[in-house]
Amino acid sequence: MSKTIPTRPGISNITPYVAGESKLGGKTQVIKLSSNEGAFGPSPKALEALAAAAKDVNLYPDAGSNALRAAIGEHFGLDPDRIVCGAGSDEIISLLCFAYAGPGDEVLYSEHGFLMYPISAHAAGATPVKAPESNLTTDVDAVLSCVTDNTRIVFIANPNNPTGTYLSAKEMKRLRDGLPQNVLLVIDAAYAEFVDQDDYNAGMDLVDAGQNTVMTRTFSKLFALGGLRVGWGYCPTEIADTLNRVRGPFNVSSAGQTAAIASLADQEFQDMSRQHTQDWRTKTEVALQALGLKTTNSVANFVLVEFKDAATAEGCDAYLRENGILVRRMNGYGLPSCLRISIGTGEQMETCLATIRLFLEDTL
Ligand SMILES: Cc1ncc(COP(=O)(O)O)c(C=O)c1O
């Protein structure tokens, strides 16, 4: 009899990530509002660039994502040498855990934070630790009170997925100032482009201010390139150097690099998509509130809606599915009475809202 091969510590503690579904048995047409992927598909300019680049996919990609880093640097006003690209920001999150946390170390995140933080912490052999939230929002004092001598990394998604809430720039600075200098703060700004609040910024100033803060970003949300897996981190020089040592040499595909560069250049698409998202997240929250449901004033490209209990949320999800609509259950995030609804096209949102209304009328 062969023996099982032992894994590194922590791997068996991982609850595998459950992605948003895209198919429903028996339905040919599905409205997919389960993964925050953008309402309109990618920019037409990205699609054009992708088609033109297809004939070269026999060639390995640019190992340093040089043209992409230069384009990101120009678009956001950042030093390209301190940008590291990854196969989605998920890869940057996991590389940071591998590089900076291991057995005996703690990785801190907020109670309803993005699930890739505990998964990546476990994979690195470290211990994930949850700090309580207040009103489904990161609580800076609670995070600070969970810091121990073993804390190595603090991950804060800002805005957070799945709650849609955010920390102001002032609060984020208070968090940085309160953390020990040797603790890495990772500000995950995957949804930064959708925020229109004056007191928010994505955290680049905190990266520039020291040696211990990283900001991560993605092409999967506003730029709607989730299937190509392109993300990046903006880092202090030493951390960029570390990530470049541990990442795979060809970690971002040539298709991903090409499409991301073309999307960055399509400002019109970005503005249109941002405006649509902001308009529809407000309309959606107002409509849900009118049905007596609670929402969180999301600043991202999704809405979190709370039902009176878990059974009602589950019933509503089942009813939406029967009607060809996929949203996201929130049990894995410890929010079983909530559903997360991504902002889709106007027509999709109208259909989803009408279906929720019918469900509530039927269950009353
Ligand atoms: C908060 C947050 N961070 C990071 C990611 C990962 O994005 P990607 O790996 O597609 O760049 C997501 C994806 O949903 C997210 O919600």
The ligand as a Tripos MOL2 file, in Angstrom:
@<TRIPOS>MOLECULE
LIG
   16    16     1     0     0
SMALL
NO_CHARGES

@<TRIPOS>ATOM
      1 C1        -11.1390   42.3650   -2.5200 C.3       1 LIG1
      2 C2        -10.6080   41.5610   -3.6560 C.ar      1 LIG1
      3 N1         -9.2970   41.4830   -3.8060 N.ar      1 LIG1
      4 C3         -8.7370   40.7670   -4.8060 C.ar      1 LIG1
      5 C4         -9.5270   40.0880   -5.7090 C.ar      1 LIG1
      6 C5         -8.8520   39.2520   -6.7370 C.3       1 LIG1
      7 O1         -8.9570   39.7760   -7.9860 O.3       1 LIG1
      8 P1         -8.0730   39.2310   -9.1750 P.3       1 LIG1
      9 O2         -7.2510   38.0820   -8.6860 O.co2     1 LIG1
     10 O3         -9.0420   38.8380  -10.2290 O.co2     1 LIG1
     11 O4         -7.2040   40.3950   -9.5520 O.co2     1 LIG1
     12 C6        -10.9190   40.1360   -5.5980 C.ar      1 LIG1
     13 C7        -11.7670   39.3790   -6.5350 C.2       1 LIG1
     14 O5        -12.9360   39.2600   -6.4320 O.2       1 LIG1
     15 C8        -11.4710   40.8910   -4.5390 C.ar      1 LIG1
     16 O6        -12.7880   40.9370   -4.3590 O.3       1 LIG1
@<TRIPOS>BOND
     1     1     2 1
     2     2     3 ar
     3     2    15 ar
     4     3     4 ar
     5     4     5 ar
     6     5     6 1
     7     5    12 ar
     8     6     7 1
     9     7     8 1
    10     8     9 2
    11     8    10 1
    12     8    11 1
    13    12    13 1
    14    12    15 ar
    15    13    14 2
    16    15    16 1
@<TRIPOS>SUBSTRUCTURE
     1 LIG1         1 GROUP 0 **** ****
